[in-house]
Amino acid sequence: MTNQREMQALLRRELKEYLATISDLTADERKELREWVAEGNSVYGNGYYMCDGNGDPMDYITAERTVTDMRNNPQDYNIKPFEDTPPEDLETDDDDLPF
């Protein structure tokens, strides 16, 4: 089993290899990615647990860019605006539940 130091070394090596493959990172993305890895996360994972069309986890940068695009262009993702109150036709009475 690897210890914490070995894991951090592995994650830093993974980060270095990943950075060599992506050329269009902004300074902010690079900083966020380094912080993500410093917290013990892989560049090939994301905090949203988002996957691509094949069901494979998105890497951190792809997920962050996707979420940003979803926020900026909700119409492209069939996302409705957030509402503070549930719709009136939504039943919230738990008394009818069988359990």
ChimeraX attribute file (.defattr): number of C-alpha atoms within 10 A of each C-alpha:
attribute: neighborCount
match mode: 1-to-1
recipient: residues
	/A:1	5
	/A:2	8
	/A:3	7
	/A:4	10
	/A:5	9
	/A:6	11
	/A:7	14
	/A:8	18
	/A:9	11
	/A:10	14
	/A:11	19
	/A:12	19
	/A:13	12
	/A:14	15
	/A:15	17
	/A:16	13
	/A:17	12
	/A:18	14
	/A:19	15
	/A:20	8
	/A:21	8
	/A:22	9
	/A:23	8
	/A:24	9
	/A:25	12
	/A:26	9
	/A:27	9
	/A:28	9
	/A:29	15
	/A:30	14
	/A:31	11
	/A:32	15
	/A:33	21
	/A:34	16
	/A:35	12
	/A:36	17
	/A:37	19
	/A:38	13
	/A:39	11
	/A:40	13
	/A:41	19
	/A:42	19
	/A:43	22
	/A:44	17
	/A:45	20
	/A:46	19
	/A:47	12
	/A:48	12
	/A:49	12
	/A:50	19
	/A:51	15
	/A:52	11
	/A:53	8
	/A:54	6
	/A:55	8
	/A:56	12
	/A:57	17
	/A:58	21
	/A:59	19
	/A:60	24
	/A:61	19
	/A:62	17
	/A:63	21
	/A:64	19
	/A:65	12
	/A:66	14
	/A:67	15
	/A:68	12
	/A:69	13
	/A:70	15
	/A:71	13
	/A:72	10
	/A:73	12
	/A:74	14
	/A:75	11
	/A:76	10
	/A:77	10
	/A:78	9
	/A:79	11
	/A:80	8
	/A:81	8
	/A:82	7
	/A:83	7
	/A:84	6
	/A:85	6
	/A:86	10
	/A:87	8
	/A:88	7
	/A:89	6
	/A:90	7
	/A:91	8
	/A:92	9
	/A:93	7
	/A:94	8
	/A:95	7
	/A:96	7
	/A:97	6
	/A:98	5
	/A:99	5
